[in-house]
């Protein structure tokens, strides 16, 4: 197979891990900086270029689209799809998962457990939002935030009102969510590939930090998940339409609740914590789904 990894940096752990796994399986792999691509949008012969070189002959792509580059990145993925190239995550699913509000609404509609979540435009609704979340402390999130940036824990109702009014004063869209105290600053990242949880880790925030993101100094360890947690992660990925997803869960008193479904999950933390070759699992799934047998398999035949 000829595979393109759409990534801005070939030296990133996740990108390199996927490249090594694909080459080990006998595939031809190129890392393509999607921001350097331009497209010929035509009905007769749609195409993609980097400089004056046309990108041709690819069997599959692995999108690693940065959150701040979703609009252009998904346009590149969509162009490959128009050209008949298999994408491990489709452009529409990436866009769907990146819209935090939309994704939560879709998950809620299908009965997935969530923290109580409120959303409003008018700051006069702030008091009622806090009440709906069960009162302070509550978590306030910027819709455009990633990796724990733009997430605030308001310890009191007065603090929550101040934060919400400040964000709305900047015309920022925010969510207010129930604070799951019993989670103890930890969450569970389930890595879903092709409708199966292939690895799971528990991420624990550093002391005094309610956010468990590894980018913010948290640590990770292998964890045994329950059948309900496994089922919730698989269902959440399916609802988003993602074949590859990192599903973040909290253990609440009323069962697992989904915090986020990530379409470009990092591999370093989970491969290190679990010792599992997650990148290899992703490549095996692509081999099966793209309908092409790898040279490794051909050699065995």
Secondary structure, DSSP 8 states (H G I E B T S, - for coil): -EEEEE-S-TTSHHHHHHHHHHHHTT-EEEEE-GGGEEEE--SS--EEEETTEE----SEEEE---GGGHHHHHHHHHHHHHTT-EESS-HHHHHHHH-HHHHHHHHHHTT--B--EEE-S-GGGHHHHHHHTTSSSEEEEETT--TTTTEEEE-SHHHHHHHHHHHHHTT--EEEEE--GGGTTEEEEEEEETTEEEEEEEEE--TT-----GGGT-EEEE----HHHHHHHHHHHHHHT-SEEEEEEEEETTEEEEEEEESS--SHHHHHHH---HHHHHHHHHHHHTT---HHHHHH-
